[in-house]
Amino acid sequence: MRVLYLGLAALLAVSACAKSDKTADTGAQLAPSPADLARSAALVANALAANPAAADSILKAAGHTQESFQRQMYEIAADSEMSAVYAKAKNP
């Protein structure tokens, strides 16, 4: 259970940082890097594996629906670099 809370805390921190990053000259938000997306997906997957009964709330906290998370997983699977980052961040 402790791992779930740590994973969710890390996920929320990554999400908050990704949402608050802005460029100095334009004020536009920076898009998260593909590696950040893969790490974030791995954190969500780890949390889901640790507590499947809370899947909806875990996905909501990460800013996902079941469909959007599934799309992100397909995007990661289609990209070898993102897949490597995801595999490294995913708990066995």
C-alpha positions as CSV (number, residue, x, y, z in Angstrom):
1,M,0.0,0.0,0.0
2,R,2.9,2.3,0.8
3,V,4.2,1.8,-2.8
4,L,0.8,2.8,-4.2
5,Y,0.9,6.1,-2.2
6,L,4.5,6.8,-3.2
7,G,3.7,6.1,-6.8
8,L,0.6,8.3,-6.8
9,A,2.5,11.1,-5.0
10,A,5.3,10.9,-7.7
11,L,2.7,10.8,-10.4
12,L,0.9,13.9,-9.1
13,A,4.3,15.7,-8.7
14,V,5.2,14.9,-12.3
15,S,1.8,15.9,-13.5
16,A,1.9,19.2,-11.6
17,C,5.4,20.0,-12.9
18,A,4.4,19.2,-16.5
19,K,1.3,21.4,-16.2
20,S,3.2,24.4,-14.7
21,D,6.2,24.5,-17.0
22,K,6.0,27.6,-19.2
23,T,8.4,29.2,-21.6
24,A,9.8,32.5,-20.4
25,D,9.3,34.4,-23.6
26,T,5.9,33.2,-24.9
27,G,4.1,32.0,-21.8
28,A,3.0,28.9,-23.8
29,Q,3.1,25.5,-22.0
30,L,5.8,23.1,-22.9
31,A,4.6,19.7,-24.0
32,P,6.0,16.9,-21.9
33,S,8.8,14.9,-23.5
34,P,8.1,11.4,-24.8
35,A,10.3,10.1,-22.0
36,D,8.2,11.9,-19.4
37,L,5.0,10.5,-20.9
38,A,6.5,7.0,-20.8
39,R,7.6,7.4,-17.1
40,S,4.2,8.8,-16.2
41,A,2.5,5.9,-17.8
42,A,4.7,3.5,-16.0
43,L,3.8,5.1,-12.7
44,V,0.1,4.8,-13.5
45,A,0.6,1.2,-14.5
46,N,2.5,0.5,-11.3
47,A,-0.3,2.1,-9.2
48,L,-3.0,0.1,-11.1
49,A,-1.1,-3.1,-10.6
50,A,-0.8,-2.4,-6.8
51,N,-4.5,-1.5,-6.4
52,P,-6.7,-2.6,-9.3
53,A,-9.9,-1.9,-7.3
54,A,-9.0,1.8,-7.4
55,A,-8.4,1.9,-11.2
56,D,-10.9,4.7,-11.9
57,S,-9.6,7.0,-9.2
58,I,-5.9,6.3,-10.1
59,L,-6.6,7.1,-13.8
60,K,-8.6,10.3,-12.8
61,A,-5.8,11.5,-10.5
62,A,-3.4,11.1,-13.5
63,G,-5.7,13.0,-15.8
64,H,-6.7,9.9,-17.8
65,T,-9.8,8.0,-18.7
66,Q,-9.5,4.3,-19.5
67,E,-9.6,5.2,-23.2
68,S,-6.9,7.9,-23.0
69,F,-4.6,5.7,-21.0
70,Q,-5.0,2.9,-23.5
71,R,-4.2,5.3,-26.4
72,Q,-1.1,6.4,-24.5
73,M,0.0,2.8,-24.0
74,Y,-0.4,2.1,-27.7
75,E,1.6,5.2,-28.5
76,I,4.4,4.0,-26.1
77,A,4.3,0.5,-27.7
78,A,4.7,2.0,-31.2
79,D,7.9,3.9,-30.2
80,S,11.0,1.9,-29.3
81,E,12.6,4.7,-27.3
82,M,9.4,5.3,-25.3
83,S,9.1,1.6,-24.8
84,A,12.6,1.4,-23.3
85,V,11.9,4.2,-20.9
86,Y,8.6,2.7,-19.9
87,A,10.1,-0.8,-19.3
88,K,12.8,0.7,-17.2
89,A,10.3,2.6,-15.0
90,K,7.8,-0.2,-14.7
91,N,7.9,-2.4,-11.7
92,P,8.2,-6.1,-12.5
